[in-house]
């Protein structure tokens, strides 16, 4: 039955309680999505080890991947959270809206990253040669590409969790995309163009 209740700190395992208390000390609160992971005895620790792993991507690049992935997967919780962390990493509100649809007209390299991430998630890994060429021509490496895949996969796990549980969003909600961003051209795996609506 949805929405799931958010587990209370005394309803989770000792290991999860310790993790959540550390999170509260660091952030000042326990985000509901992490409490939802604590329905499982093991998932919270596993997910945090995955999401906090080392990567070749910068913090700004990681936010690009997370924003694009969360938009494609339709996760309102993660869009809210990463609109906030995106601003903390130097993006403006307008830039965040553009990133969500897989573009970055304000930065050539981030534009290539946003485009490859969008195709990756939309087409389940089947990225066109054209978009891959743009990505590599922008200066990214095969290592970077693997880390984009891992980052998109990691964020998709939380997207799926919220889309299933619908726990309350405890960040300022991300705005809906305006008409300016309501459609974006995306390249399919076979190289043809298609319009995406949100």
N, CA and C atoms as an extended XYZ file, in Angstrom:
594
Properties=species:S:1:pos:R:3:atomname:S:1:resname:S:1:resid:I:1 pbc="F F F"
N         0.852       -1.189        0.000 N   UNK     1
C         0.000        0.000        0.000 CA  UNK     1
C         0.886        1.238        0.000 C   UNK     1
N         0.581        2.214       -0.855 N   UNK     2
C         1.390        3.421       -0.954 CA  UNK     2
C         0.612        4.627       -0.411 C   UNK     2
N         1.298        5.650        0.099 N   UNK     3
C         2.748        5.660        0.283 CA  UNK     3
C         3.193        4.787        1.462 C   UNK     3
N         4.388        4.243        1.381 N   UNK     4
C         4.953        3.480        2.479 CA  UNK     4
C         5.154        4.427        3.659 C   UNK     4
N         4.972        3.916        4.870 N   UNK     5
C         5.369        4.688        6.033 CA  UNK     5
C         6.893        4.772        6.064 C   UNK     5
N         7.421        5.886        6.534 N   UNK     6
C         8.870        6.017        6.682 CA  UNK     6
C         9.268        5.327        7.981 C   UNK     6
N        10.150        4.318        7.928 N   UNK     7
C        10.535        3.628        9.167 CA  UNK     7
C        11.124        4.597       10.189 C   UNK     7
N        10.728        4.427       11.447 N   UNK     8
C        11.291        5.222       12.526 CA  UNK     8
C        12.616        4.612       12.968 C   UNK     8
N        13.423        5.431       13.626 N   UNK     9
C        14.773        5.000       13.985 CA  UNK     9
C        14.762        3.762       14.884 C   UNK     9
N        13.694        3.608       15.694 N   UNK    10
C        13.638        2.449       16.597 CA  UNK    10
C        12.992        1.232       15.942 C   UNK    10
N        12.675        1.348       14.654 N   UNK    11
C        12.068        0.237       13.927 CA  UNK    11
C        13.046       -0.466       12.993 C   UNK    11
N        14.295       -0.010       12.973 N   UNK    12
C        15.279       -0.573       12.047 CA  UNK    12
C        16.323       -1.366       12.829 C   UNK    12
N        17.139       -2.108       12.115 N   UNK    13
C        18.179       -2.902       12.769 CA  UNK    13
C        19.208       -1.995       13.433 C   UNK    13
N        19.966       -2.564       14.345 N   UNK    14
C        21.004       -1.800       15.039 CA  UNK    14
C        22.007       -1.216       14.048 C   UNK    14
N        22.374       -2.009       13.035 N   UNK    15
C        23.336       -1.526       12.036 CA  UNK    15
C        22.762       -0.356       11.259 C   UNK    15
N        21.509       -0.470       10.845 N   UNK    16
C        20.874        0.626       10.121 CA  UNK    16
C        20.687        1.847       11.013 C   UNK    16
N        20.360        1.618       12.285 N   UNK    17
C        20.194        2.745       13.209 CA  UNK    17
C        21.491        3.538       13.325 C   UNK    17
N        22.594        2.829       13.411 N   UNK    18
C        23.893        3.497       13.520 CA  UNK    18
C        24.186        4.328       12.268 C   UNK    18
N        23.900        3.764       11.101 N   UNK    19
C        24.120        4.485        9.841 CA  UNK    19
C        23.240        5.735        9.784 C   UNK    19
N        21.968        5.583       10.134 N   UNK    20
C        21.032        6.702       10.056 CA  UNK    20
C        21.371        7.788       11.082 C   UNK    20
N        21.831        7.388       12.252 N   UNK    21
C        22.220        8.384       13.253 CA  UNK    21
C        23.449        9.166       12.792 C   UNK    21
N        24.396        8.477       12.165 N   UNK    22
C        25.567        9.173       11.612 CA  UNK    22
C        25.139       10.155       10.531 C   UNK    22
N        24.188        9.743        9.723 N   UNK    23
C        23.675       10.606        8.663 CA  UNK    23
C        23.000       11.836        9.266 C   UNK    23
N        22.217       11.630       10.319 N   UNK    24
C        21.541       12.749       10.970 CA  UNK    24
C        22.554       13.731       11.561 C   UNK    24
N        23.630       13.216       12.148 N   UNK    25
C        24.663       14.084       12.710 CA  UNK    25
C        25.341       14.918       11.627 C   UNK    25
N        25.498       14.330       10.449 N   UNK    26
C        26.176       15.018        9.342 CA  UNK    26
C        25.251       15.993        8.627 C   UNK    26
N        24.023       15.579        8.342 N   UNK    27
C        23.102       16.377        7.529 CA  UNK    27
C        22.130       17.228        8.345 C   UNK    27
N        21.942       16.844        9.604 N   UNK    28
C        20.961       17.528       10.426 CA  UNK    28
C        19.582       16.887       10.382 C   UNK    28
N        19.395       15.912        9.532 N   UNK    29
C        18.136       15.164        9.442 CA  UNK    29
C        18.401       13.858        8.706 C   UNK    29
N        17.436       12.962        8.753 N   UNK    30
C        17.538       11.693        8.039 CA  UNK    30
C        16.619       11.766        6.822 C   UNK    30
N        17.175       11.867        5.610 N   UNK    31
C        16.305       11.893        4.429 CA  UNK    31
C        15.419       10.643        4.364 C   UNK    31
N        14.162       10.854        4.053 N   UNK    32
C        13.199        9.748        4.050 CA  UNK    32
C        13.611        8.607        3.138 C   UNK    32
N        14.281        8.924        2.029 N   UNK    33
C        14.636        7.854        1.093 CA  UNK    33
C        15.637        6.886        1.704 C   UNK    33
N        16.552        7.407        2.557 N   UNK    34
C        17.512        6.520        3.213 CA  UNK    34
C        16.827        5.695        4.292 C   UNK    34
N        15.856        6.297        4.980 N   UNK    35
C        15.085        5.515        5.942 CA  UNK    35
C        14.333        4.391        5.234 C   UNK    35
N        13.856        4.658        4.007 N   UNK    36
C        13.153        3.619        3.248 CA  UNK    36
C        14.074        2.456        2.910 C   UNK    36
N        15.341        2.760        2.598 N   UNK    37
C        16.304        1.671        2.374 CA  UNK    37
C        16.390        0.765        3.603 C   UNK    37
N        16.161        1.341        4.786 N   UNK    38
C        16.331        0.597        6.034 CA  UNK    38
C        15.210       -0.408        6.291 C   UNK    38
N        14.214       -0.490        5.406 N   UNK    39
C        13.292       -1.620        5.467 CA  UNK    39
C        14.076       -2.928        5.344 C   UNK    39
N        15.178       -2.876        4.605 N   UNK    40
C        16.047       -4.035        4.429 CA  UNK    40
C        17.186       -3.969        5.436 C   UNK    40
N        17.560       -5.095        5.973 N   UNK    41
C        18.684       -5.140        6.916 CA  UNK    41
C        19.996       -4.775        6.248 C   UNK    41
N        20.107       -5.041        4.942 N   UNK    42
C        21.390       -4.896        4.261 CA  UNK    42
C        21.448       -3.813        3.199 C   UNK    42
N        20.300       -3.414        2.649 N   UNK    43
C        20.301       -2.551        1.462 CA  UNK    43
C        20.913       -1.179        1.722 C   UNK    43
N        20.667       -0.584        2.891 N   UNK    44
C        21.166        0.759        3.160 CA  UNK    44
C        22.689        0.789        3.126 C   UNK    44
N        23.322       -0.122        3.834 N   UNK    45
C        24.789       -0.181        3.840 CA  UNK    45
C        25.356       -0.497        2.470 C   UNK    45
N        24.709       -1.418        1.768 N   UNK    46
C        25.170       -1.769        0.423 CA  UNK    46
C        25.071       -0.580       -0.507 C   UNK    46
N        23.937        0.127       -0.447 N   UNK    47
C        23.744        1.253       -1.354 CA  UNK    47
C        24.746        2.371       -1.061 C   UNK    47
N        24.941        2.693        0.198 N   UNK    48
C        25.857        3.785        0.537 CA  UNK    48
C        27.294        3.466        0.139 C   UNK    48
N        27.689        2.194        0.286 N   UNK    49
C        29.034        1.807       -0.164 CA  UNK    49
C        29.159        1.995       -1.668 C   UNK    49
N        28.099        1.677       -2.395 N   UNK    50
C        28.073        1.834       -3.849 CA  UNK    50
C        28.116        3.312       -4.227 C   UNK    50
N        27.228        4.106       -3.622 N   UNK    51
C        27.095        5.504       -4.033 CA  UNK    51
C        28.283        6.367       -3.602 C   UNK    51
N        28.967        5.964       -2.551 N   UNK    52
C        30.105        6.754       -2.064 CA  UNK    52
C        31.447        6.266       -2.599 C   UNK    52
N        31.418        5.334       -3.534 N   UNK    53
C        32.654        4.811       -4.106 CA  UNK    53
C        33.403        5.854       -4.934 C   UNK    53
N        34.666        5.618       -5.154 N   UNK    54
C        35.501        6.535       -5.925 CA  UNK    54
C        35.064        6.540       -7.397 C   UNK    54
N        35.260        7.687       -8.033 N   UNK    55
C        34.895        7.853       -9.438 CA  UNK    55
C        35.832        8.850      -10.091 C   UNK    55
N        35.952        8.763      -11.402 N   UNK    56
C        36.776        9.718      -12.149 CA  UNK    56
C        36.014       11.017      -12.430 C   UNK    56
N        34.726       11.063      -12.106 N   UNK    57
C        33.914       12.239      -12.376 CA  UNK    57
C        34.003       13.238      -11.230 C   UNK    57
N        33.970       14.529      -11.571 N   UNK    58
C        33.964       15.581      -10.557 CA  UNK    58
C        32.591       15.644       -9.898 C   UNK    58
N        32.493       16.388       -8.800 N   UNK    59
C        31.198       16.534       -8.137 CA  UNK    59
C        30.152       17.147       -9.068 C   UNK    59
N        30.543       18.130       -9.861 N   UNK    60
C        29.586       18.736      -10.795 CA  UNK    60
C        29.154       17.720      -11.849 C   UNK    60
N        30.092       16.931      -12.341 N   UNK    61
C        29.764       15.918      -13.346 CA  UNK    61
C        28.845       14.853      -12.755 C   UNK    61
N        29.073       14.471      -11.517 N   UNK    62
C        28.189       13.506      -10.869 CA  UNK    62
C        26.769       14.059      -10.759 C   UNK    62
N        26.647       15.346      -10.461 N   UNK    63
C        25.317       15.948      -10.374 CA  UNK    63
C        24.616       15.945      -11.731 C   UNK    63
N        25.372       16.170      -12.803 N   UNK    64
C        24.787       16.097      -14.146 CA  UNK    64
C        24.181       14.712      -14.374 C   UNK    64
N        24.948       13.679      -14.082 N   UNK    65
C        24.480       12.305      -14.282 CA  UNK    65
C        23.233       12.037      -13.439 C   UNK    65
N        23.244       12.497      -12.207 N   UNK    66
C        22.120       12.227      -11.306 CA  UNK    66
C        20.863       12.979      -11.722 C   UNK    66
N        21.017       14.225      -12.143 N   UNK    67
C        19.860       15.000      -12.579 CA  UNK    67
C        19.236       14.411      -13.849 C   UNK    67
N        20.081       14.097      -14.820 N   UNK    68
C        19.571       13.540      -16.077 CA  UNK    68
C        18.894       12.190      -15.832 C   UNK    68
N        19.552       11.328      -15.076 N   UNK    69
C        19.010        9.998      -14.795 CA  UNK    69
C        17.679       10.088      -14.075 C   UNK    69
N        17.601       10.964      -13.083 N   UNK    70
C        16.372       11.093      -12.300 CA  UNK    70
C        15.229       11.656      -13.130 C   UNK    70
N        15.539       12.553      -14.069 N   UNK    71
C        14.495       13.082      -14.961 CA  UNK    71
C        13.972       11.985      -15.885 C   UNK    71
N        14.872       11.237      -16.504 N   UNK    72
C        14.442       10.166      -17.412 CA  UNK    72
C        13.607        9.132      -16.659 C   UNK    72
N        14.019        8.813      -15.422 N   UNK    73
C        13.318        7.802      -14.640 CA  UNK    73
C        12.101        8.353      -13.907 C   UNK    73
N        11.865        9.665      -14.001 N   UNK    74
C        10.667       10.253      -13.413 CA  UNK    74
C        10.630       10.206      -11.900 C   UNK    74
N        11.783       10.402      -11.249 N   UNK    75
C        11.842       10.332       -9.791 CA  UNK    75
C        11.769       11.736       -9.195 C   UNK    75
N        10.618       12.087       -8.649 N   UNK    76
C        10.430       13.428       -8.093 CA  UNK    76
C        11.285       13.653       -6.854 C   UNK    76
N        11.516       12.610       -6.077 N   UNK    77
C        12.343       12.758       -4.870 CA  UNK    77
C        13.772       13.127       -5.249 C   UNK    77
N        14.358       12.363       -6.158 N   UNK    78
C        15.756       12.603       -6.520 CA  UNK    78
C        15.923       13.910       -7.285 C   UNK    78
N        14.922       14.300       -8.051 N   UNK    79
C        14.990       15.599       -8.723 CA  UNK    79
C        15.003       16.722       -7.696 C   UNK    79
N        14.216       16.584       -6.637 N   UNK    80
C        14.221       17.585       -5.571 CA  UNK    80
C        15.571       17.623       -4.870 C   UNK    80
N        16.068       16.449       -4.487 N   UNK    81
C        17.336       16.385       -3.757 CA  UNK    81
C        18.492       16.914       -4.592 C   UNK    81
N        18.539       16.538       -5.866 N   UNK    82
C        19.692       16.924       -6.688 CA  UNK    82
C        19.547       18.308       -7.301 C   UNK    82
N        18.350       18.870       -7.293 N   UNK    83
C        18.237       20.289       -7.618 CA  UNK    83
C        18.915       21.100       -6.509 C   UNK    83
N        18.784       20.637       -5.268 N   UNK    84
C        19.453       21.311       -4.153 CA  UNK    84
C        20.966       21.087       -4.178 C   UNK    84
N        21.389       19.842       -4.332 N   UNK    85
C        22.831       19.577       -4.337 CA  UNK    85
C        23.484       20.118       -5.604 C   UNK    85
N        22.729       20.202       -6.697 N   UNK    86
C        23.255       20.827       -7.904 CA  UNK    86
C        23.589       22.286       -7.668 C   UNK    86
N        22.694       23.001       -6.950 N   UNK    87
C        22.968       24.400       -6.613 CA  UNK    87
C        24.169       24.515       -5.676 C   UNK    87
N        24.296       23.569       -4.765 N   UNK    88
C        25.453       23.572       -3.851 CA  UNK    88
C        26.755       23.364       -4.610 C   UNK    88
N        26.665       22.730       -5.774 N   UNK    89
C        27.855       22.494       -6.598 CA  UNK    89
C        28.021       23.526       -7.707 C   UNK    89
N        27.275       24.614       -7.634 N   UNK    90
C        27.537       25.747       -8.509 CA  UNK    90
C        26.626       25.942       -9.698 C   UNK    90
N        25.593       25.101       -9.857 N   UNK    91
C        24.672       25.277      -10.973 CA  UNK    91
C        23.560       26.253      -10.588 C   UNK    91
N        23.123       27.049      -11.553 N   UNK    92
C        21.991       27.943      -11.330 CA  UNK    92
C        20.684       27.165      -11.521 C   UNK    92
N        19.578       27.765      -11.081 N   UNK    93
C        18.266       27.123      -11.275 CA  UNK    93
C        18.006       26.850      -12.747 C   UNK    93
N        18.333       27.812      -13.596 N   UNK    94
C        18.100       27.651      -15.032 CA  UNK    94
C        18.971       26.541      -15.612 C   UNK    94
N        20.220       26.470      -15.183 N   UNK    95
C        21.110       25.415      -15.669 CA  UNK    95
C        20.620       24.043      -15.241 C   UNK    95
N        20.104       23.933      -14.040 N   UNK    96
C        19.584       22.653      -13.551 CA  UNK    96
C        18.393       22.194      -14.387 C   UNK    96
N        17.520       23.108      -14.735 N   UNK    97
C        16.382       22.753      -15.593 CA  UNK    97
C        16.862       22.230      -16.942 C   UNK    97
N        17.877       22.882      -17.487 N   UNK    98
C        18.393       22.446      -18.785 CA  UNK    98
C        19.070       21.089      -18.676 C   UNK    98
N        19.839       20.899      -17.616 N   UNK    99
C        20.511       19.614      -17.419 CA  UNK    99
C        19.503       18.471      -17.328 C   UNK    99
N        18.388       18.718      -16.692 N   UNK   100
C        17.394       17.665      -16.513 CA  UNK   100
C        16.933       17.073      -17.837 C   UNK   100
N        16.913       17.877      -18.899 N   UNK   101
C        16.472       17.352      -20.189 CA  UNK   101
C        17.638       16.871      -21.053 C   UNK   101
N        18.825       16.828      -20.473 N   UNK   102
C        19.956       16.236      -21.184 CA  UNK   102
C        20.737       17.197      -22.044 C   UNK   102
N        20.777       18.479      -21.642 N   UNK   103
C        21.530       19.475      -22.403 CA  UNK   103
C        22.254       20.413      -21.439 C   UNK   103
N        23.298       21.069      -21.943 N   UNK   104
C        24.010       22.067      -21.149 CA  UNK   104
C        24.612       23.084      -22.107 C   UNK   104
N        23.782       23.988      -22.609 N   UNK   105
C        24.255       24.967      -23.587 CA  UNK   105
C        25.321       25.889      -23.005 C   UNK   105
N        25.402       25.939      -21.686 N   UNK   106
C        26.339       26.824      -20.998 CA  UNK   106
C        27.738       26.223      -20.852 C   UNK   106
N        27.902       24.931      -21.208 N   UNK   107
C        29.199       24.283      -21.033 CA  UNK   107
C        29.304       23.127      -22.035 C   UNK   107
N        30.230       23.260      -22.988 N   UNK   108
C        30.356       22.266      -24.064 CA  UNK   108
C        30.611       20.860      -23.522 C   UNK   108
N        31.491       20.732      -22.551 N   UNK   109
C        31.841       19.401      -22.053 CA  UNK   109
C        30.687       18.786      -21.259 C   UNK   109
N        30.056       19.584      -20.417 N   UNK   110
C        28.925       19.055      -19.659 CA  UNK   110
C        27.744       18.727      -20.563 C   UNK   110
N        27.620       19.439      -21.678 N   UNK   111
C        26.581       19.128      -22.643 CA  UNK   111
C        26.780       17.719      -23.203 C   UNK   111
N        28.024       17.380      -23.519 N   UNK   112
C        28.317       16.036      -24.025 CA  UNK   112
C        28.009       14.980      -22.969 C   UNK   112
N        28.319       15.292      -21.722 N   UNK   113
C        28.036       14.372      -20.619 CA  UNK   113
C        26.537       14.187      -20.432 C   UNK   113
N        25.797       15.289      -20.453 N   UNK   114
C        24.346       15.207      -20.273 CA  UNK   114
C        23.697       14.403      -21.396 C   UNK   114
N        24.170       14.616      -22.624 N   UNK   115
C        23.590       13.910      -23.767 CA  UNK   115
C        23.864       12.405      -23.708 C   UNK   115
N        25.084       12.041      -23.352 N   UNK   116
C        25.395       10.612      -23.303 CA  UNK   116
C        24.633        9.943      -22.160 C   UNK   116
N        24.463       10.656      -21.053 N   UNK   117
C        23.724       10.086      -19.922 CA  UNK   117
C        22.272        9.862      -20.292 C   UNK   117
N        21.680       10.834      -20.969 N   UNK   118
C        20.269       10.706      -21.344 CA  UNK   118
C        20.050        9.504      -22.260 C   UNK   118
N        20.887        9.383      -23.275 N   UNK   119
C        20.725        8.236      -24.185 CA  UNK   119
C        20.974        6.917      -23.474 C   UNK   119
N        21.972        6.910      -22.616 N   UNK   120
C        22.311        5.709      -21.862 CA  UNK   120
C        21.109        5.190      -21.083 C   UNK   120
N        20.445        6.090      -20.358 N   UNK   121
C        19.335        5.673      -19.506 CA  UNK   121
C        18.087        5.400      -20.339 C   UNK   121
N        17.778        6.286      -21.283 N   UNK   122
C        16.584        6.092      -22.117 CA  UNK   122
C        16.645        4.806      -22.915 C   UNK   122
N        17.809        4.525      -23.480 N   UNK   123
C        17.943        3.402      -24.414 CA  UNK   123
C        18.621        2.190      -23.796 C   UNK   123
N        18.707        2.189      -22.462 N   UNK   124
C        19.245        1.041      -21.712 CA  UNK   124
C        20.631        0.624      -22.206 C   UNK   124
N        21.478        1.640      -22.379 N   UNK   125
C        22.874        1.386      -22.740 CA  UNK   125
C        23.168        1.464      -24.214 C   UNK   125
N        22.154        1.521      -25.029 N   UNK   126
C        22.377        1.546      -26.485 CA  UNK   126
C        22.539        3.002      -26.951 C   UNK   126
N        23.753        3.528      -26.761 N   UNK   127
C        24.062        4.914      -27.107 CA  UNK   127
C        24.554        4.973      -28.546 C   UNK   127
N        24.092        5.957      -29.301 N   UNK   128
C        24.474        6.083      -30.702 CA  UNK   128
C        25.942        6.428      -30.857 C   UNK   128
N        26.530        6.037      -31.989 N   UNK   129
C        27.917        6.379      -32.279 CA  UNK   129
C        28.111        7.893      -32.295 C   UNK   129
N        27.111        8.604      -32.780 N   UNK   130
C        27.203       10.067      -32.860 CA  UNK   130
C        27.365       10.693      -31.476 C   UNK   130
N        26.544       10.270      -30.542 N   UNK   131
C        26.608       10.835      -29.196 CA  UNK   131
C        27.879       10.397      -28.485 C   UNK   131
N        28.321        9.168      -28.713 N   UNK   132
C        29.589        8.726      -28.132 CA  UNK   132
C        30.754        9.547      -28.681 C   UNK   132
N        30.738        9.849      -29.971 N   UNK   133
C        31.809       10.648      -30.561 CA  UNK   133
C        31.841       12.038      -29.934 C   UNK   133
N        30.671       12.637      -29.751 N   UNK   134
C        30.612       13.944      -29.104 CA  UNK   134
C        31.201       13.872      -27.703 C   UNK   134
N        30.882       12.806      -26.988 N   UNK   135
C        31.377       12.602      -25.624 CA  UNK   135
C        32.903       12.521      -25.600 C   UNK   135
N        33.457       11.681      -26.464 N   UNK   136
C        34.914       11.515      -26.472 CA  UNK   136
C        35.613       12.747      -27.046 C   UNK   136
N        35.022       13.382      -28.044 N   UNK   137
C        35.608       14.600      -28.615 CA  UNK   137
C        35.654       15.735      -27.597 C   UNK   137
N        34.761       15.683      -26.614 N   UNK   138
C        34.734       16.709      -25.574 CA  UNK   138
C        35.856       16.522      -24.552 C   UNK   138
N        36.571       15.406      -24.664 N   UNK   139
C        37.705       15.174      -23.768 CA  UNK   139
C        37.492       14.078      -22.750 C   UNK   139
N        36.342       13.423      -22.791 N   UNK   140
C        36.096       12.321      -21.863 CA  UNK   140
C        36.775       11.041      -22.343 C   UNK   140
N        37.021       10.139      -21.407 N   UNK   141
C        37.730        8.893      -21.678 CA  UNK   141
C        36.797        7.687      -21.496 C   UNK   141
N        37.305        6.514      -21.842 N   UNK   142
C        36.536        5.299      -21.600 CA  UNK   142
C        36.320        5.077      -20.103 C   UNK   142
N        37.308        5.449      -19.288 N   UNK   143
C        37.122        5.356      -17.839 CA  UNK   143
C        35.947        6.219      -17.403 C   UNK   143
N        35.908        7.448      -17.911 N   UNK   144
C        34.793        8.335      -17.581 CA  UNK   144
C        33.460        7.722      -17.985 C   UNK   144
N        33.416        7.104      -19.164 N   UNK   145
C        32.170        6.511      -19.651 CA  UNK   145
C        31.698        5.394      -18.726 C   UNK   145
N        32.621        4.542      -18.289 N   UNK   146
C        32.248        3.476      -17.357 CA  UNK   146
C        31.711        4.075      -16.065 C   UNK   146
N        32.326        5.159      -15.599 N   UNK   147
C        31.870        5.789      -14.359 CA  UNK   147
C        30.516        6.473      -14.541 C   UNK   147
N        30.215        6.953      -15.744 N   UNK   148
C        28.879        7.477      -16.036 CA  UNK   148
C        27.859        6.343      -15.931 C   UNK   148
N        28.186        5.193      -16.503 N   UNK   149
C        27.278        4.044      -16.453 CA  UNK   149
C        27.024        3.632      -15.004 C   UNK   149
N        28.091        3.548      -14.216 N   UNK   150
C        27.951        3.172      -12.805 CA  UNK   150
C        27.133        4.219      -12.052 C   UNK   150
N        27.405        5.506      -12.319 N   UNK   151
C        26.664        6.570      -11.652 CA  UNK   151
C        25.184        6.559      -11.997 C   UNK   151
N        24.882        6.330      -13.269 N   UNK   152
C        23.480        6.259      -13.689 CA  UNK   152
C        22.792        5.039      -13.082 C   UNK   152
N        23.517        3.943      -13.011 N   UNK   153
C        22.957        2.740      -12.397 CA  UNK   153
C        22.686        2.934      -10.921 C   UNK   153
N        23.645        3.556      -10.235 N   UNK   154
C        23.484        3.819       -8.794 CA  UNK   154
C        22.272        4.700       -8.541 C   UNK   154
N        22.145        5.780       -9.311 N   UNK   155
C        21.023        6.687       -9.097 CA  UNK   155
C        19.706        6.042       -9.486 C   UNK   155
N        19.724        5.169      -10.487 N   UNK   156
C        18.496        4.483      -10.901 CA  UNK   156
C        17.939        3.609       -9.781 C   UNK   156
N        18.808        3.065       -8.947 N   UNK   157
C        18.340        2.244       -7.824 CA  UNK   157
C        17.452        3.084       -6.910 C   UNK   157
N        17.908        4.286       -6.564 N   UNK   158
C        17.109        5.147       -5.696 CA  UNK   158
C        15.873        5.655       -6.425 C   UNK   158
N        15.991        5.939       -7.719 N   UNK   159
C        14.820        6.325       -8.508 CA  UNK   159
C        13.741        5.238       -8.416 C   UNK   159
N        14.140        3.999       -8.592 N   UNK   160
C        13.193        2.888       -8.525 CA  UNK   160
C        12.591        2.763       -7.134 C   UNK   160
N        13.429        2.952       -6.104 N   UNK   161
C        12.951        2.838       -4.729 CA  UNK   161
C        11.872        3.879       -4.447 C   UNK   161
N        12.106        5.123       -4.858 N   UNK   162
C        11.086        6.138       -4.585 CA  UNK   162
C         9.860        5.958       -5.460 C   UNK   162
N        10.058        5.601       -6.714 N   UNK   163
C         8.901        5.386       -7.581 CA  UNK   163
C         8.004        4.264       -7.052 C   UNK   163
N         8.603        3.315       -6.340 N   UNK   164
C         7.828        2.225       -5.739 CA  UNK   164
C         7.203        2.639       -4.417 C   UNK   164
N         7.984        3.250       -3.521 N   UNK   165
C         7.500        3.518       -2.164 CA  UNK   165
C         6.743        4.832       -2.038 C   UNK   165
N         7.116        5.836       -2.849 N   UNK   166
C         6.492        7.157       -2.795 CA  UNK   166
C         6.557        7.763       -1.397 C   UNK   166
N         7.694        7.568       -0.711 N   UNK   167
C         7.844        8.207        0.598 CA  UNK   167
C         7.841        9.723        0.407 C   UNK   167
N         7.387       10.487        1.416 N   UNK   168
C         7.293       11.940        1.264 CA  UNK   168
C         8.635       12.580        0.915 C   UNK   168
N         8.578       13.586        0.060 N   UNK   169
C         9.770       14.335       -0.333 CA  UNK   169
C        10.086       15.349        0.758 C   UNK   169
N        11.287       15.277        1.320 N   UNK   170
C        11.668       16.177        2.399 CA  UNK   170
C        12.753       17.168        1.974 C   UNK   170
N        12.750       17.509        0.700 N   UNK   171
C        13.552       18.590        0.138 CA  UNK   171
C        12.577       19.531       -0.569 C   UNK   171
N        12.963       20.778       -0.818 N   UNK   172
C        12.096       21.632       -1.632 CA  UNK   172
C        11.847       20.969       -2.991 C   UNK   172
N        10.589       20.852       -3.370 N   UNK   173
C        10.267       20.114       -4.589 CA  UNK   173
C        10.830       20.812       -5.820 C   UNK   173
N        11.319       20.013       -6.747 N   UNK   174
C        11.857       20.561       -8.001 CA  UNK   174
C        10.702       21.091       -8.841 C   UNK   174
N        10.906       22.221       -9.526 N   UNK   175
C         9.830       22.757      -10.364 CA  UNK   175
C         9.558       21.847      -11.554 C   UNK   175
N         8.317       21.889      -12.015 N   UNK   176
C         8.008       21.186      -13.257 CA  UNK   176
C         8.679       21.926      -14.401 C   UNK   176
N         8.997       21.195      -15.442 N   UNK   177
C         9.664       21.812      -16.575 CA  UNK   177
C         8.695       22.701      -17.333 C   UNK   177
N         9.130       23.911      -17.655 N   UNK   178
C         8.302       24.859      -18.390 CA  UNK   178
C         8.218       24.461      -19.857 C   UNK   178
N         7.402       25.192      -20.618 N   UNK   179
C         7.272       24.920      -22.048 CA  UNK   179
C         8.622       24.984      -22.756 C   UNK   179
N         9.495       25.850      -22.248 N   UNK   180
C        10.824       25.987      -22.852 CA  UNK   180
C        11.581       24.669      -22.830 C   UNK   180
N        11.308       23.854      -21.793 N   UNK   181
C        12.019       22.589      -21.644 CA  UNK   181
C        11.109       21.390      -21.847 C   UNK   181
N         9.916       21.605      -22.387 N   UNK   182
C         8.944       20.518      -22.473 CA  UNK   182
C         9.283       19.496      -23.545 C   UNK   182
N        10.143       19.845      -24.476 N   UNK   183
C        10.567       18.886      -25.494 CA  UNK   183
C        12.039       19.036      -25.745 C   UNK   183
N        12.705       17.924      -25.978 N   UNK   184
C        14.135       17.966      -26.270 CA  UNK   184
C        14.447       16.909      -27.304 C   UNK   184
N        15.293       17.261      -28.248 N   UNK   185
C        15.673       16.289      -29.270 CA  UNK   185
C        16.676       15.312      -28.701 C   UNK   185
N        16.420       14.061      -28.898 N   UNK   186
C        17.316       13.013      -28.414 CA  UNK   186
C        17.614       12.052      -29.558 C   UNK   186
N        18.805       11.511      -29.559 N   UNK   187
C        19.195       10.577      -30.611 CA  UNK   187
C        19.007        9.156      -30.124 C   UNK   187
N        18.293        8.355      -30.888 N   UNK   188
C        18.082        6.962      -30.518 CA  UNK   188
C        19.328        6.151      -30.842 C   UNK   188
N        19.300        4.882      -30.427 N   UNK   189
C        20.469        4.026      -30.624 CA  UNK   189
C        20.824        3.853      -32.095 C   UNK   189
N        19.828        3.955      -32.972 N   UNK   190
C        20.142        3.774      -34.388 CA  UNK   190
C        20.471        5.087      -35.090 C   UNK   190
N        20.513        6.197      -34.283 N   UNK   191
C        20.951        7.468      -34.843 CA  UNK   191
C        19.842        8.371      -35.332 C   UNK   191
N        18.593        7.890      -35.316 N   UNK   192
C        17.497        8.741      -35.755 CA  UNK   192
C        17.100        9.699      -34.646 C   UNK   192
N        16.441       10.806      -35.014 N   UNK   193
C        16.049       11.788      -34.010 CA  UNK   193
C        14.631       11.527      -33.545 C   UNK   193
N        14.390       11.781      -32.268 N   UNK   194
C        13.043       11.684      -31.753 CA  UNK   194
C        12.855       12.780      -30.720 C   UNK   194
N        11.619       13.184      -30.534 N   UNK   195
C        11.317       14.238      -29.563 CA  UNK   195
C        10.842       13.613      -28.274 C   UNK   195
N        11.359       14.131      -27.149 N   UNK   196
C        10.967       13.626      -25.844 CA  UNK   196
C        10.083       14.649      -25.155 C   UNK   196
N         8.974       14.198      -24.632 N   UNK   197
C         8.084       15.073      -23.889 CA  UNK   197
C         8.128       14.729      -22.417 C   UNK   197
N         7.989       15.755      -21.586 N   UNK   198
C         8.001       15.536      -20.133 CA  UNK   198
C         6.755       16.127      -19.526 C   UNK   198
